[in-house]
Amino acid sequence: MQYAVSLRDVSLRLGQRYLWKHMELSIAPGEFVAVLGPNGAGKSSFVKMLLGQYQATSGEVTVLGGQPKYARNRIGYIPQQKAFDKDVPISGRNLVGFGINGTKWFSTLSDTQKNRISESISEVGATAYADKPLGTLSGGEQQRLRIAQAVVSSPELLLCDEPLLSLDLASQQNVSQILNNRCKKGAAIVFVTHEINPILPLVDRVLYIVGGNWTIGTPTEVLTSAHLTKLYGAPVEVLRVHGRIIVISAGDQAAAEPQSTHHHVHSEADER
């Protein structure tokens, strides 16, 4: 099998700090992996390493069978959200089109490409405002169009860095399902998030990074008191209450979600 992502004894240091050491993992086509951990742990850096923007300090990183920088045209990427300036004249439709060819405007693309763009825009529910200037759209509307841009080329690997930000609950569920449908068709998903609840039923494995340490396994393997206590090096308690997972830390750094620095809640309904 050719893995979508393969890491062999990989360490990553930024400045004087190691984000992790000796990471070993493989992600198969059609696998959905959530990346969790507190702010600053290295979740976004993990994605940037797979994009070839950061080079591993040691070890071997393989993406879609080769070096990360050579796989970029086979990767869909949803970056952390940053609002477009209000004066940006580019329409949402053109933004999505850049996912096919980053140098051509929508009007210059083939009919087949235009149809693919329209289908992706419809898939994320953005048809009503796709032709408006990006700067006039809300954060949630902009984020839907970014997601359409990431999936329009039918990538083999989707790297998603907090893709649910600025979306309401219904939109989070819709977007999560769109990504899961791509996963069922064979795309591997790497999904960085603080809010695990909307995607937990879809997740195959969790990569948890904190304090230079890491672990990977199924949600039920990773999200336990013993496992997270060992990972954090401090007491962490995981409770299961009415089908939800509640993680309580002794300090102020345990966090897979931003709502609280002392506890966070994960749904375990329909885990797989």
C-alpha positions, 0 to 999 in steps of 0.5 A: 500500500502507498500511504497518503502520509508516512513519518519515520522517526520524525522530529521537528524543532522550531527555534530552540524548542522541539514540537515533537521527537521521533514521530512514527505514523502512517495515514492510509487513503480514506482515513480520517485523522484528527489532530488535537492538542493545546495552543502552541503544541504544533498542530498547525506546524504538523500540517505545514510540514506535510505541505513542505513549508517546514522541513523536518529536523530529522527523520523521513516525511513522505506524502503521497509517495514522495517529498511533500513539496512535489505532492502539492498539486494533489493536496487540498489545503484549508488554512486557518481562517484570516478575513479577506480585506474589505476592498478585495475585489476577487469574487468567491467563484474566482477564489474557488477557481484558483484551486484548479489553476492558481493563475487563471480567472474563472472566465478563462477556464474550460467549460468542464473546469467551470462546471467543477467549480460550480459543483464545489460551490453548490456542495458547500452551500455557497451558490447564493454569494459566490459571485460577490466580492470576498471582502463583502462576505461574512467570515462563515461565508468566506470559510465555505468558499475556502473549503470549496477551493480545497476540494474542487480539484478532488485531492488525494489528501486534504489538510484542514487547519481549523476548518470549522471556525466561524461556522454555526453548528449546522454549517459545521455538520454540513462541512464535516459531512462534505469532508467525510464524503471525500474520505469515503471516496478515498481521500485521506483527511488530516483535520486540526481542531480544538472542537472535536465534537462535530467530527468525532463520529467520523474520526478513525484515529486521533493524533494528540500533540502536547509539550513535545510529546505525541500519541496516536490511536483511536479516540477511545484509546487516546482519550483516557485518563491514563493515556492523557495523564502520561502524555501531559505529565500531569493529572488529567481525568477523562469522564464519560457522561451521557455519551460525551467525553469530558476531559479535566486537567489539573493545570491550565494547559490541557485543551482540545477546545477553546471554551475552557482551559480546565475542562473540555467535552467530547461526544463519543456517540457513533465513534468508529 
